[in-house]
Amino acid sequence: MITYDKLWALLKERRISQYSLTTRYGLPRSQIYRLHHECWISTRTINRLCAILNCQPSDIMEYYPDSSNPGRNPSRLYLSSKEIL
C-alpha cells in the first residue's frame, strides 16, 4: 500500500495549502481527493507534485506491504502470467 503522509507533512512544513495546490499550481481537486483517500494516482501526478515541491517521490510517498492480502506474492503472479504465454 502506498501512503502519502509524507506529502501532507511536507505541505504543512512549506506552508502550502491544498487550496493553493489547486488554484496556484493547477492540480485538480480530484487528484487531491485521490491522494487523501490513498487511491491510485498516475506517475504524471507524482511528477507534477515533485516539480511543485522540488523533491523526490520518496519525499512525498511511502510503501508499506499490504497486510490485507499477506499470501499474495507479486513475483509468483508474474511467473504465472509468463507461464501462460
C-alpha positions in Angstrom: 0.0 0.0 0.0 1.2 3.5 -0.8 0.6 6.3 1.7 1.0 10.0 1.2 1.5 11.0 4.8 4.9 12.4 3.9 3.2 14.7 1.3 0.9 16.2 3.9 3.8 16.8 6.3 5.9 18.4 3.6 3.0 20.7 2.5 2.5 21.7 6.1 6.2 22.3 6.6 6.3 24.5 3.5 3.0 26.2 4.3 1.4 25.2 1.0 -2.4 24.6 1.3 -4.4 22.1 -0.7 -6.3 25.1 -2.0 -3.1 26.6 -3.2 -2.2 23.3 -5.0 -5.4 23.7 -6.9 -5.5 27.4 -7.6 -1.9 28.4 -7.9 -0.4 25.2 -9.3 -3.4 23.8 -11.2 -3.5 20.4 -9.6 -7.1 19.1 -10.0 -9.1 18.7 -6.8 -9.9 15.2 -7.9 -6.2 14.3 -7.6 -6.0 15.8 -4.1 -9.1 13.7 -3.1 -7.4 10.6 -4.5 -4.2 11.4 -2.6 -6.2 11.8 0.7 -8.0 8.5 0.2 -4.8 6.8 -0.9 -6.3 5.8 -4.3 -4.3 5.2 -7.4 -2.7 8.3 -9.0 -0.6 8.5 -12.1 3.1 8.9 -12.3 2.3 12.2 -14.1 0.7 13.5 -10.9 3.6 12.3 -8.8 6.0 14.0 -11.3 3.9 17.2 -11.1 3.9 17.2 -7.3 7.7 16.6 -7.2 8.2 19.6 -9.6 6.0 21.8 -7.5 7.7 20.9 -4.3 11.2 20.4 -5.7 11.5 17.0 -4.1 11.9 13.3 -4.9 9.0 10.8 -4.9 10.3 9.2 -1.7 9.8 12.6 0.0 6.0 12.5 -0.6 5.1 8.8 -0.6 5.9 5.6 1.2 5.3 1.9 0.6 4.0 -0.5 3.2 3.3 -4.2 2.4 -0.4 -4.8 2.1 -1.4 -6.6 5.2 -4.9 -7.3 3.9 -3.6 -9.9 1.5 -0.5 -11.5 3.1 -0.5 -14.6 1.0 -0.1 -12.7 -2.3 3.3 -12.9 -3.8 3.7 -10.5 -6.7 6.7 -12.3 -8.2 4.8 -15.5 -8.3 1.9 -13.8 -10.1 4.4 -12.5 -12.6 5.8 -16.0 -13.2 2.3 -17.4 -13.5 1.4 -14.9 -16.2 4.6 -15.7 -18.1 3.9 -19.4 -17.9 0.6 -18.9 -19.7 2.4 -17.4 -22.6 
